[in-house]
Every structure is written in C-alpha cells, then in structure tokens.
Amino acid sequence: MKDKLFKKVNGIISAATRYIELFISAIIIVVILLQIVNLIYGVVRTPLFQLDTDHFTVFLAQALTLVVGIEFVKMLCRHTPETVVEVLMFATARQMVVEHLKTFETLIGIVAIALLFAIRKYLFLSPGEDDPM
C-alpha cells in the first residue's frame, strides 16, 4: 500500500516538475524572441558608417547569447546527455569568440571543445549512426 502511494506521489511530482520546466522554457522562448527583435532593431537603427568592430562585437555577443539560450531550452525539453554537451559547446565557443581571451585561456577553450566533441562522438553515437554535424 505504501509502495503504491509512494509511486503515485512520485509520479505526480515528476509530472509537475516536467510542466514547470516546460513553462519556464516557454518564458525563455518569449524573452529570446523579444531579444531577437531588439537585436534586429539595434542593427537597423545604427547608421551604416558607424558599424565598426565594437558594434560587431556587441552584436555577436548578443546573437551568440541567444543561440546559447535556444540550446538551453532544447536541453530543458529533451533531457538527453547530447543536449547538455551541445549547450556546453555553444557556451564555451561563445565565450571564446566574444571575450578576447589570453592565449592560454583560448587553448583551454579549444581543448574543452575538443573534449566535448570527443565525448559526443565516442560516448553518445552508436556505431551505425551518422554524425549530424
């Protein structure tokens, strides 16, 4: 009897947390969509001859942050190790591209991404499965 009750309560809690995750994912998607509009507006309103490398760096930082956010939403929805690795790869790549890191920090980032690719290739894909990238 206790086992049945425990399983039922466990199922209810599990379902509730899943719905909460989906709700938070929906909120994140709305914010991402608003930020995409803001990103486009920022590019359009800037005069052509004022677009310098500083503007591009800010644009790139914002765009890559949105990409990481999208990957994060995918991770919340899928719950697979592959999506976690993808989020880590995008976040690391974003950090390396946007921040002007020192040589040693860049090397650490490259090694981290290489490790994540190796993990993805050798631990998650079955022998007959093609790499989607």
C-alpha positions as CSV (number, residue, x, y, z in Angstrom):
1,M,0.0,0.0,0.0
2,K,2.8,2.4,0.9
3,D,4.6,1.5,-2.3
4,K,1.6,2.3,-4.4
5,L,1.1,5.7,-2.6
6,F,4.8,6.4,-3.0
7,K,4.8,5.7,-6.7
8,K,1.7,7.8,-7.2
9,V,3.1,10.8,-5.3
10,N,6.4,10.3,-7.1
11,G,4.6,10.3,-10.5
12,I,2.7,13.5,-9.6
13,I,5.8,15.3,-8.5
14,S,7.7,14.2,-11.6
15,A,4.9,15.4,-13.9
16,A,4.6,18.7,-12.0
17,T,8.4,19.3,-12.4
18,R,8.1,18.5,-16.1
19,Y,5.3,21.0,-16.6
20,I,7.2,23.6,-14.7
21,E,10.3,23.1,-16.9
22,L,8.1,23.5,-20.0
23,F,6.5,26.6,-18.6
24,I,10.0,28.1,-17.9
25,S,11.1,27.1,-21.4
26,A,8.1,28.9,-22.8
27,I,9.1,32.1,-20.9
28,I,12.7,31.8,-22.1
29,I,11.5,31.4,-25.7
30,V,9.3,34.6,-25.4
31,V,12.3,36.5,-24.0
32,I,14.6,35.2,-26.7
33,L,12.0,36.3,-29.4
34,L,11.8,39.7,-27.8
35,Q,15.6,39.9,-27.8
36,I,15.8,38.9,-31.4
37,V,13.6,41.8,-32.3
38,N,15.8,44.1,-30.1
39,L,18.9,42.7,-31.8
40,I,17.5,43.4,-35.3
41,Y,16.3,46.9,-34.2
42,G,19.8,47.7,-32.9
43,V,21.4,46.8,-36.2
44,V,18.9,48.6,-38.3
45,R,19.0,51.8,-36.3
46,T,22.8,52.1,-36.4
47,P,24.0,54.2,-39.3
48,L,26.0,52.2,-41.8
49,F,29.2,54.1,-41.4
50,Q,29.1,53.8,-37.6
51,L,29.2,50.0,-37.8
52,D,32.7,49.3,-36.5
53,T,34.3,46.3,-34.8
54,D,33.0,47.4,-31.4
55,H,29.4,47.3,-32.7
56,F,30.0,44.0,-34.3
57,T,31.5,42.5,-31.1
58,V,28.4,43.6,-29.2
59,F,26.1,42.2,-31.9
60,L,28.0,38.9,-31.9
61,A,27.9,38.7,-28.1
62,Q,24.1,39.2,-28.1
63,A,23.5,36.8,-31.0
64,L,25.6,34.1,-29.5
65,T,23.9,34.5,-26.2
66,L,20.6,34.0,-27.9
67,V,21.9,30.8,-29.5
68,V,23.0,29.5,-26.1
69,G,19.6,30.3,-24.8
70,I,17.9,28.4,-27.6
71,E,20.2,25.4,-26.9
72,F,19.4,25.7,-23.2
73,V,15.6,25.5,-24.0
74,K,16.3,22.4,-26.1
75,M,18.2,20.9,-23.2
76,L,15.2,21.5,-20.9
77,C,12.8,19.9,-23.3
78,R,14.8,16.9,-24.4
79,H,16.7,15.8,-21.2
80,T,19.4,14.0,-23.1
81,P,23.2,14.0,-22.5
82,E,23.7,15.1,-26.1
83,T,21.8,18.4,-25.5
84,V,23.9,19.1,-22.4
85,V,27.1,18.6,-24.4
86,E,25.7,20.9,-27.1
87,V,24.9,23.6,-24.6
88,L,28.4,23.4,-23.1
89,M,29.9,23.5,-26.6
90,F,27.9,26.6,-27.6
91,A,28.6,28.3,-24.3
92,T,32.3,27.7,-24.5
93,A,32.5,28.7,-28.1
94,R,30.6,31.9,-27.3
95,Q,32.9,32.8,-24.5
96,M,35.9,32.2,-26.7
97,V,34.6,34.3,-29.6
98,V,33.1,37.2,-27.7
99,E,35.7,37.6,-25.0
100,H,39.2,38.4,-26.1
101,L,40.9,35.8,-24.1
102,K,44.6,35.3,-23.4
103,T,46.4,32.7,-25.3
104,F,46.4,30.1,-22.5
105,E,42.6,30.7,-21.9
106,T,41.9,30.2,-25.6
107,L,44.0,27.0,-25.6
108,I,41.9,25.7,-22.6
109,G,38.7,26.6,-24.5
110,I,39.9,24.7,-27.6
111,V,40.8,21.7,-25.5
112,A,37.4,21.9,-23.8
113,I,35.5,22.0,-27.1
114,A,37.7,19.1,-28.5
115,L,36.9,17.1,-25.4
116,L,33.2,17.8,-25.8
117,F,33.3,16.7,-29.5
118,A,35.1,13.5,-28.5
119,I,32.6,12.8,-25.7
120,R,29.7,13.4,-28.2
121,K,31.3,11.3,-30.9
122,Y,32.6,8.3,-28.9
123,L,30.1,8.1,-26.0
124,F,26.8,9.1,-27.4
125,L,26.6,8.0,-31.1
126,S,26.0,4.3,-31.8
127,P,28.3,2.6,-34.4
128,G,25.9,2.9,-37.3
129,E,24.7,6.4,-36.6
130,D,26.0,9.3,-38.8
131,D,27.3,12.4,-37.1
132,P,24.7,15.2,-37.8
133,M,27.4,17.9,-37.9
